[in-house]
């Protein structure tokens, strides 16, 4: 089974189906690697602090937003999740429409939804949703 | 009209329609840059030579392709461009299919087509013919050294161009290892679920949906910019395993 990119709940009405999101398209593009011309060695990209000029571990990195006046606001992952906690855990189906009414221009990246976990209730709710 | 990103000609049979390609979408996402938690300083991406352990100046960076694990073949940009072959200025449409036959999963990026020089009439003809016949032209487009499978279709008063995924780029649904429940949903459960789906049926109106999460992100940024510290709510309780029938009944009950 491909790696789960996200897990949460698929919800419509009061029904909740625990699901995981997995990729439905694979990237077959040719990818090149940066090499050092002098010795042919592969180049590693490191994250450095622009003030201290040393490499920074992943845990010490957070998000910054540049305001119009040039000032910066720092926002953490926890704060981003906190603003809409339900949305970050749930795919809320608001309505069911006819597929033919959705112009292809609105579609973006395809994924599969698969049941999250082996719980019998989850598997049955998943099959029931797919068949309705 | 915005500058086009590519100019060329659509051909099918002996017909030729000069066109210009424009973006059809724009990126409205809120973009953050990476900063160091300790001092708020920007994070810089630094290229380090894996052999020497020192920073590599941009001029000394070459492209390579990994042919075996750890073994690279170095290529320069001229070699890569030459391998891509001649830059065709033509989008050749090989066939026309019914629009409804193309599953949305094949569509990738969207573009609008404008008429090219002296091409207004040919453009209008192609658009109207596709609209009347409810068909989509499928062809190939070479853009930025890559060949794309594309679909050309009428969209309101203009022609749209969509790059498409090749079959080989799609993951087969049958390859997903989805477990089966010990008891399949019974007829009543499926009927009730179908009733619930019907009760939520609506006409698709894209203008009724907005990126509210993005608005909340901007609100958070504004609040923090004026010195407020946001409250972090308690992490939610994990949801109890649900009784499907009870949830279906309650959903339909609240609708009638």
Interface residues (C-beta under 8 A of the other chain):
Chain A: X1 X2 X9 X12 X13 X14 X15 X16 X18 X22 X23 X24 X25 X26 X27 X28 X29 X30 X32 X33 X34 X35 X36 X37 X38 X39 X40 X41 X42 X43 X44 X45 X46 X47 X48 X49 X50 X51 X52 X55 X56 X60 X61 X62 X63 X64 X65 X66 X67 X71 X72 X73 X74 X75 X78 X79 X80 X82 X83 X84 X85 X87 X89 X93 X94 X95 X96 X97 X98 X99 X100 X101 X102 X103 X104 X105 X106 X107 X110 X112 X114 X115 X118 X119 X120 X121 X122 X123 X124 X125 X126 X127 X128 X129 X131 X132
Chain B: X24 X25 X30 X31 X32 X33 X34 X35 X36 X37 X38 X39 X40 X41 X42 X43 X44 X45 X46 X47 X48 X49 X50 X51 X52 X56 X60 X61 X62 X63 X64 X65 X66 X72 X74 X75 X80 X100 X102 X104 X105 X107 X110 X146 X151 X153 X155 X160 X162 X165 X166 X168 X169 X170 X171 X173 X176 X177 X178 X179 X180 X181 X182 X183 X184 X185 X189 X190 X193 X194 X196 X197 X198 X199 X200 X201 X202 X203 X204 X206 X212 X213 X216 X217 X219 X220 X221 X224 X225 X230 X231 X232 X233 X236 X239 X241 X242 X243 X244 X247 X248 X250 X251 X252 X254 X255
